[in-house]
Amino acid sequence: MLSKEKLARISELSRKSKTTGLSMEEAKEQSSLRKEYLETFRSTMRDTIESVKVIDPDGNDVTPSKVQEAKKGKFLN
């Protein structure tokens, strides 16, 4: 998870880019922070999806095969 300071900086740079514009250094920083944010988001989302288990009303495991395969691959590594 990204720190509160980094999230605040992303928001600050976004607001500034819409009003006064960013310097080259700020644009590079913004790009770097966005990339880090997306990597963290994707990793968290992947972990969440891989931990899901779907059970139908009869109590049968109906978890999609792609999720089951991802779980197996994760535990083998």
C-alpha positions as CSV (number, residue, x, y, z in Angstrom):
1,M,0.0,0.0,0.0
2,L,1.2,3.5,-0.8
3,S,1.9,5.8,2.0
4,K,-0.5,8.7,2.8
5,E,2.2,11.1,1.9
6,K,2.7,9.6,-1.6
7,L,-1.1,9.6,-2.2
8,A,-1.3,13.2,-1.1
9,R,1.6,14.1,-3.4
10,I,-0.1,12.4,-6.4
11,S,-3.3,14.5,-5.7
12,E,-1.2,17.7,-5.3
13,L,0.6,17.2,-8.6
14,S,-2.7,16.3,-10.3
15,R,-4.3,19.6,-9.1
16,K,-1.2,21.6,-10.0
17,S,-1.1,20.1,-13.5
18,K,-4.7,21.2,-14.1
19,T,-4.1,24.7,-12.9
20,T,-0.6,26.0,-13.4
21,G,1.1,23.1,-15.1
22,L,4.1,21.0,-14.0
23,S,7.8,21.5,-14.4
24,M,9.8,18.7,-16.1
25,E,10.9,17.4,-12.7
26,E,7.4,17.4,-11.3
27,A,6.0,15.6,-14.4
28,K,8.7,12.9,-14.0
29,E,7.8,12.6,-10.3
30,Q,4.1,12.4,-11.1
31,S,4.8,9.7,-13.7
32,S,6.9,7.7,-11.3
33,L,4.3,8.0,-8.5
34,R,1.5,6.9,-10.8
35,K,3.5,3.9,-12.0
36,E,4.2,2.9,-8.3
37,Y,0.5,3.4,-7.5
38,L,-0.7,1.2,-10.4
39,E,1.8,-1.6,-9.6
40,T,0.6,-1.6,-5.9
41,F,-3.1,-1.5,-7.0
42,R,-2.6,-4.4,-9.5
43,S,-0.7,-6.5,-6.9
44,T,-3.3,-6.0,-4.3
45,M,-6.2,-6.7,-6.7
46,R,-4.4,-9.9,-7.9
47,D,-3.9,-11.1,-4.3
48,T,-7.6,-10.4,-3.6
49,I,-8.8,-12.3,-6.6
50,E,-6.5,-15.2,-6.0
51,S,-7.9,-15.6,-2.5
52,V,-11.5,-15.8,-3.6
53,K,-13.4,-19.0,-3.3
54,V,-16.8,-19.2,-5.0
55,I,-19.4,-21.6,-3.4
56,D,-22.8,-22.2,-5.1
57,P,-26.0,-22.6,-3.0
58,D,-25.5,-26.4,-2.8
59,G,-22.1,-25.9,-1.2
60,N,-20.0,-26.9,-4.2
61,D,-16.8,-25.1,-5.1
62,V,-17.4,-23.3,-8.4
63,T,-14.3,-21.1,-8.4
64,P,-13.4,-20.3,-12.0
65,S,-10.5,-22.4,-13.3
66,K,-8.4,-19.4,-14.0
67,V,-8.5,-18.4,-10.4
68,Q,-7.7,-21.9,-9.3
69,E,-4.7,-22.1,-11.6
70,A,-3.4,-18.8,-10.4
71,K,-3.7,-20.0,-6.8
72,K,-1.7,-23.2,-7.7
73,G,1.0,-21.2,-9.5
74,K,1.3,-18.9,-6.6
75,F,1.8,-21.6,-4.1
76,L,4.3,-23.5,-6.3
77,N,6.6,-20.4,-6.5
